[in-house]
Amino acid sequence: MAKRKHVLPGFTLSLGYTILYLSLLVLIPLAATFAKTMELSFEQFWDIVTAPRVVASYKLTFGASLIGALINAVFGLLTAWVLVRYTFPGKKLIDALVDLPFALPTAVAGIALTAVYASNGWIGSLLEPHGIKVAFTPLGVVVALTFIGLPFVVRTVQPVLEDLEAEAEEAAASLGANRWQTFYKIILPAIWPALLTGFAVAFARAVGEYGSVIFIAGNMPMVSEITPLIIITKLEQYDYTGATAVAVVMLVISFLLLLAINGLQWWSAQRQIASR
Amino acid sequence: MAAATTISQYSRYNAKVARNRATSEPVWIRWALIGISLAFLTLFLFIPLAAVFTEALRKGFETYIAALVEPDALSAIQLTLVAAAIAVPLNLVFGVAAAWAIAKFEFKGKSILITLIDLPFAVSPVIAGLIYVLIFGLQGWFGEWLSDHDFKVIFAIPGIVLATIFVTFPFIARELIPLMQAQGKEEEEAGLVLGASGWQIFWKVTLPNIKWGLLYGVILTNARAMGEFGAVSVVSGHIRGLTNTMPLHVEILYNEYNYAAAFAVASLLAFLALVTLALKSFIEWQTARSAQINEASADE
């Protein structure tokens, strides 16, 4: 392929700087984790990452993230729908506040959720008589991870709902479909890629979350200890190789999730172009 | 401005559709859906937010102020501001450079580059801290060299800045790339034809076009930088009055059962988050308005 000369200036400078900055701050440091793990034999690595306490933390982290992302998929879609289709007092304020979990520092979210959902808190005290304990149990982890993922489904579905063509719904109605059929057969397929993307982003974000969870979880080994906390605990014991081995497992899963999200976004974009 | 016109047409359709009985829901379903959505947001969002401020003021206004002007709190506030003041401009320059390269030029491996820029968003903050410990920590790659030269990165301010840069790495670039891609490069090329230099084109053509997106990215980056907890917690060492940022100070106070003080410092951070959201809404309103003005002038 012949080298084409670029019309606008600054290509080499901007791309060079981008790659340099990215390599120095992100890629090389991330590669350090893999280099550190190379110090271990495969058996040692496997023993660390499949230790019962670590496996219990994967189950909690991924299980709670999945439940949180599912809750957000349902209620996020509902919220996006309500914000796009209906008018009600305070709508603009609520629309703005949906992004709060993204802007609020995670430690603040953690202590606030703990205060509210503890047995003497505003909501916790209402649940306590029914035998439901939220704070300091795995359920607390789900609450924190739901909070963290809240903006993502709303913000990916909202623009697609806004762009939806009215004609398709009108056609469905004139052909005798009721509202539920129209939603299920016309609207849902159109927003499906966006919904999946939002779900995947909420899930990926929840898997790595630390700050908001550690306050509400109680952090009991085997019960309510998340994987990022395992890494911290190992670090505090100066077990750098152990911490890094668990981090490598999480990193690989994060890479895979990121690839899946990019694939979904690409699919979503293709669908939107095709529907134009 | 074709895209903007189409969207506003659809919005008008939506308004029309909403009034049509065949393409909308009965009133009771509408209000039920609004009710469920609001109940969800109240449980997970509004009540926790309100709790921050009530807990902070529970022991009275004087205790609240005392918790904020105490020396350790002040030094935490100062360190948070310093870390953000270094991290945000660095990521700003990177974001603009990355968006310029990606939006204005075609090259191989572009989509891989975009994915790599997104990478820090998917990585757990704890791992973000860990990677710098592996490199600059006492047992790390440069650990010995650094300690020989009496320069501390980990458990010191440089480590905190590095961790902050990592966790806020993609935000400005992510904001600018789609914006600059949508704007194309015709205006810049016109500037070039008229004899402007590269920097002149950037300052006089590109920057005015992206200023709101840029500002939005900066605000978001700043909010995340000041609030980062996990990554900073790994590299900070939690030395009171020296390497404690505001979120870490909140954690220490909380673990000492000094709830009123913990929530007092937390309320400052929550206030910062609310200001961030207010500015974001303002910027969205501004961009919508300038899009309308452009549309109107294009119609004339």
Interface residues (C-beta under 8 A of the other chain):
Chain A: H6 V7 L8 P9 G10 F11 L13 S14 L15 Y17 T18 I19 Y21 L22 L25 V26 L27 I28 P29 L30 A32 T33 K36 F75 L78 T79 W81 V82 V84 R85 Y86 F88 K92 I94 A96 L97 V98 D99 L100 P101 F102 A103 L104 P105 T106 A107 V108 A109 I111 A112 L113 A115 V116 G121 W122 I123 V143 T146 F147 L150 E162 D163 L164 E165 A166 E169 E170 A173 S174 R179 T182 A204 R205 V207 G208 E209 Y210 G211 F215 P228 L229 I231 I232 L235 Y240 A243 T244 A247 M250 L251 S254 F255 L257 L258 L259 I261 N262 R276
Chain B: T6 I7 Y10 S11 Y13 N14 K16 V17 A18 N20 A22 T23 S24 E25 I29 R30 L33 I34 I36 S37 L38 F40 L41 L43 F44 L45 F46 I47 P48 L49 A51 V52 E55 V93 F94 A97 A98 W100 A101 I102 K104 F105 F107 S111 L113 T115 L116 I117 D118 L119 P120 F121 A122 V123 S124 P125 V126 I127 L130 I131 Y132 V133 L134 I135 G137 Q139 G140 W141 L162 I165 F166 F169 K185 E188 E189 L192 S197 G198 I201 F202 L220 A223 R224 M226 G227 E228 F229 G230 S233 V234 M246 P247 L248 V250 E251 Y254 Y259 A262 F263 A266 L269 A270 L272 A273 L274 T276 L277 A278 K280 S281
